[in-house]
Amino acid sequence: IYNCVNNYAYRLLANSSERLFWIDASAASFKSKHADIVESAEDEQTLSLSATVNDPLSSSQWELDHLQAYRAWDVTTGERNVTVAVLDSGIYRAHPDFENVSILAGYDAVTRTEGVSQDVNGHGTKITSIIAAATDNGIGMAGIASNVSILPIRISNSTGYIHSSDFIDAVYYAADAGVDIINMSFGGYTYSAMEE
């Protein structure tokens, strides 16, 4: 495999046994040239982040009623040993509603570096707040499961666009890290066998 990809700019997408690579080449020409070992190849896809609400008051959070969160909170508000990977635009860690929320170091799939310390778009902070903002603290909104651990994984640029290779890398990173849930609040309009 490496003899095949060494002639191109490439990177292995996460540490997995799937042997998925991002390669700087036309998918059709690469597959044609290396048909004996390439199972599938496709050109890079572009996705975008989904819309979110911007209201910080929990009384305005329709999802709390819709998901019967108040009833669920009588049973649990989540547990630290449950980890939710949030594949998004990053996280603003200093947000007051994240005080005492377990936020792990994370991974930046765009730069391929460990740790996420900023939110380049704001969307990731909003989504993480819906999931795990501190509850009963008199600040902002209430998270659905405020006691879970969050693994932020940045996959988008500042305009909210996502390359499929970064998304795939992030999914494998989260799976290899052993997370329990992967939240993906984004989408696109094209089918991708690699993403599937």
Secondary structure, 3 states (H helix, E strand, C coil): CHHHHCCCCEEECCCCCCCCEEECCCHHHHHHHCCCCCCCCCCCCEEEECCCCCCCCHHHCHHHHHCCHHHHHCCCCCCCCCEEEEEECECCCCCHHHCCCEECCCEECCCCEECCCCECCCHHHHHHHHHHCCCCCCCCCCCCCCCCEEEEEECECCCCEEEHHHHHHHHHHHHHHCCCEEEECEECCCCCCCCC
